[in-house]
Amino acid sequence: MIMLKVKLILIVVVSALCLVSCSKKQEVGPKHYTYYYDAGDKLLGQQKLGLVGLYVDSIRNHSRGDTAEIVEAYANMLQAWCDVFDLDDEESARHARSAYEVLSQYESEGRYDKELSGLASLLSYSYMVTKPDSTIYFSDVVAAKVKENPERLVGAYIYKAEAYRNLERFEECLETLDKIQAITDTVALNDMDEGVSWMLYSLTASADIACFVGDYRRCNNYLASAARWYDITQKVEDRLSYLESRARVFFVQAQYSLASSYANRLNHMAIANGEEMHRVNALTILGLTHCRNNEIDKAFECKAEIDSIIGRNPRVVDLVRKERILLDGELAAYGGDLKLSHALLFDSIRSDVRTFEFDLTLRSQQVYYLVQEDYKRVYQLERERKAYVDSIQTTVIYKNEQNQVRMSRDITERLRAKVRAQAEAIELQSSTLMLERMIFAGVVLIVAATILFAIRRHAKERTRLMAKEKRKLESEIADKIKALEQQKEMFQRTNKRISDSIAYAERIQHSIMPPPEKLNELGIEGSFIFNSPLDVVSGDFYWFGKKGKNTIVACADCTGHGIPGAFMSMIASTTITEVVDKASDDVTPAEILESLDDKIISNLAHNRTDYGAAKDGLDIGLVSINTETCEVTVSAARRPIIITKDQEVITYSGTKRSIGDVEPMIRKRKFENAVYQLHRGDTIYMYSDGYSDQFGGADGDKMKNSKIKRFVRAIHDDDIDEQSLTIQELFTQWKGDYPQTDDVLFIGLKL
C-alpha cells in the first residue's frame, strides 16, 4: 500500500526528528562533532539530502578514541533518515539496525532511550514488507517506550497491523485495529490543528488496513468517523489522503460509481494544488473503474494522462501503488498485447501473498480471459475469488466480532462487580456519617436556638424597616419596568418595519433578475449561476435577454453591498433593459456599455457636486452570443471574461474603466469588442470580484484570477451541473473560517 507507505514515512520522519533533536546527545564527544550532527539534522528537515550526506561524512571523520562507536552510531542514524527520504528501505534498515545495536548496549543505563525509540519506529517501518515478523517485534519495542503517548502508540500499532496483514494473520490484525480504535475513541486532542491531522490519518490508515483484510463494515465505520475530521481540517494533504482512501476502498468493494465520484473529486483538488502524485493515484482508480464499466476509451485516456505526468516527473512512478500494474495489464489485454498483459497480471504480481488484495488481482486476470472469450477460465477465477472472499469474511472477521462481543460482556460484568463493591462501601460510610451528622445537628440546634432568641427582637424591627424600603423600591422598579416595556415595544415596531423593508427589497431584486433556467429558452445549452450575497440583498446582479439573433448575458458588480448596493443594482438592471430595448438588433456589447455609462452618469448627476465627489457605478462583463453560428462578441468594464475554446483557455481582461466613472482621463478609454468563433461544448465564465478577492487558504491570501483560470482549465469538460457544485465547493473550501468579504456572483455558460 504505497500511499499508506508515504504517509507513514512522513509520520516516522517528523516524530523521529523531534526525538533526535530533543535528545541533546547525552554521549561525550568533541564539540565539532555535535555541531556537524545538529547542522545535518536541520538540513534533513529541509530535505537537502546531498548536504546531509556531507555532514554524515564529517561525523565519521571524527569517529576516534573511546567515543568512536557512539559517533559512528549517530552517523548511521542520520544516514538512515536520508535513506527514508530516498525510498531505499533496505539501506535505511541496514544503517538503522547498526545504530540500534550500538545504542541498545546502554539501554539498561537509561541512556539514548529517545534515540532507540525513533530507531525502533524506523526499523518497524523498513521491515514491513521484507521481514514483517521484525516489524511486529520493533513495534512492540516502540509501544513499550511510548505507552503514555497516544499519538506515537497508534503509529506503532498501525505498523503492527500492517505486518499482521502481510503475514495473513488476520485475526491478530483485527485485534490490533481494536486497540487503535480504543485509543482514538478516548484520546483528548490538545492541539486542534495537529490533533485533527493525526486523528484523520489514524482513522484513514485503519480503514485502509480493514478494507484489505475484507472487513468492509469496520472499514466504512472508520471512514464515517474520519469524515467529520475531514470537514474540520484545513490541511490540503490530509484532505487529499482522505479522498484517496475513500476512492480506493469503494473500488475494492466494487462500488464503482462511488469510487469514480471520489476519484474525480481527488483529481480536481490535486490539479488545483499541483499534487501530481495524488493525480496519478486518482487517474489510476478512474481508469480501473472505466475498465469495470466497459468504458475502455476513457480508461486509455486516463492511462495517457498518467504517462504524461510520469514523463514530466519520473520520481512519481516510485510512489504509485499496485493498482497501476493492474490498469496497465488490463489495457494491454484490451489493446491486443496479450503477452504484455500476461506478464503484468500473472508474472509480476506475487500470487502467494494471499491478502485481500488477491481479490483485485483475480478480477484483473478475469479481464485477460474475457478479451480472449475464454469464459471457462473466467468462471473458474470467479469461483476461486468468491471462495477466497467468503472464507475470510465468514471465519476471521466473524470470529473477531464474536471476540468483541465476549470482551464487551466481560467488561460489563467487571463493571457491575465494581459498582456493587462501591455501593457497599458507600452504604457503610453513609451509616457512619449519619451518626456524626446527628450529633453535630444537636449541637447546632442548641447554639442556633440561643442565637435566634437573641436576634428575634432585632429582626422584627429590621423587618418592619425593610418592608417599608421594599414597598418604595417596588414602586420605583414598576415605573422603570413600564418605561422599559414601552421602549421595547417601540424598538420591536421599528425593527419589524426595517426587516419587512429589507425582505420586500429582496423580493423586488429577485423579481428584476430573470430565473436562470430561462437561459435554456434563449439557446444556451447549459448554464449555472452561483449567487451568494454578503447581506440579504446584493450589489451583484445578472441580466440576460434576446436581441435579434443574439442572446445577451451580463455579470455586474455595483458599488457597495447590502441595501445601497441593491438600490444601485436595480437602477443598473433597469437601465440595461432600457438601453437594449431601444438599440438595434445588431447592437454590440461595447455600444451597450457606452450607452449604459451615459445613462448612469445622467441619472446620478444630482449626486455629484464635483467630479470624483461620488463613485456610484458598476463593473460589468457583457457577452453577445449568436446561438445559430456560435459567434461570441464580448466587452467588459474592469471585469475579466474566461472562454474555453477547443481545450484552449482565453482570458479577456476588458477595459480599465468603470461604468459611471466621471474622471476625464479614464473616460478617454473606449469600450472595445472582441469577437470569438466558438463551437458547441465551449464554455464562457464571468464572475464578480467578490469571488477572486475572497481571503482564505492556508495563508489567508486572496484567491486571485490566476487560481480561478487554472481551476476552470481543469473542470471545463465536466457536466455543467457538476461544474456548478465544484465552483461552490472551491469557494467554500478556500474561505474556510474566514468571513465572506463581498457579494459573490459566478456565471457559467456552455454552448
Disulfide bonds with the S-S distance in Angstrom:
none
